[in-house]
């Protein structure tokens, strides 16, 4: 996989003396690191999001609508038929529950890791 990425994104990858080649290697490794960290974070968030008992169906919908879809509280209030202030508070509580679930997942990973 790494060889394919190098061939695809770096022209003349064997020319280590060329500052442009070194710069492209740095950009490629940085980009790969960022992408992998985003995937890891998304996986952890997804695991906490669907974990049994972490969030109710309404809380999942509220967090998804707010975070993933970027809907304002006023729009969510119309969807759920509740006041924006009520949904804002429920969103904050759901966010706290999600944060605790992520912390528990991280603690579990530390216990399992060698």
QUIPE-V177051 format. One record per backbone hydrogen bond with DSSP energy under -0.5 kcal/mol. CO is the residue of the C=O (numbers start at 1). NH is the residue of the N-H. If there is no record, write none. Layout:
BEGIN
co = <CO	CO>
nh = <NH	NH>
END
This chain:
BEGIN
co = <1	2	3	4	5	6	9	10	12	14	15	18	19	20	21	22	23	24	25	26	27	28	29	30	31	32	33	34	35	36	37	38	39	40	41	42	43	44	45	46	47	51	51	56	57	58	59	60	61	62	63	63	64	64	65	72	73	74	75	76	77	77	83	84	85	86	87	88	89	90	91	92	93	94	95	96	97	98	99	100	101	102	103	104	105	106	107	108	109>
nh = <5	6	7	8	9	10	11	13	15	16	18	22	23	24	25	26	27	28	29	30	31	32	33	34	35	36	37	38	39	40	41	42	43	44	45	46	47	48	49	50	51	54	55	60	61	62	63	64	65	66	67	68	68	69	71	76	77	78	79	80	81	82	87	88	89	90	91	92	93	94	95	96	97	98	99	100	101	102	103	104	105	106	107	108	109	110	111	112	113>
END
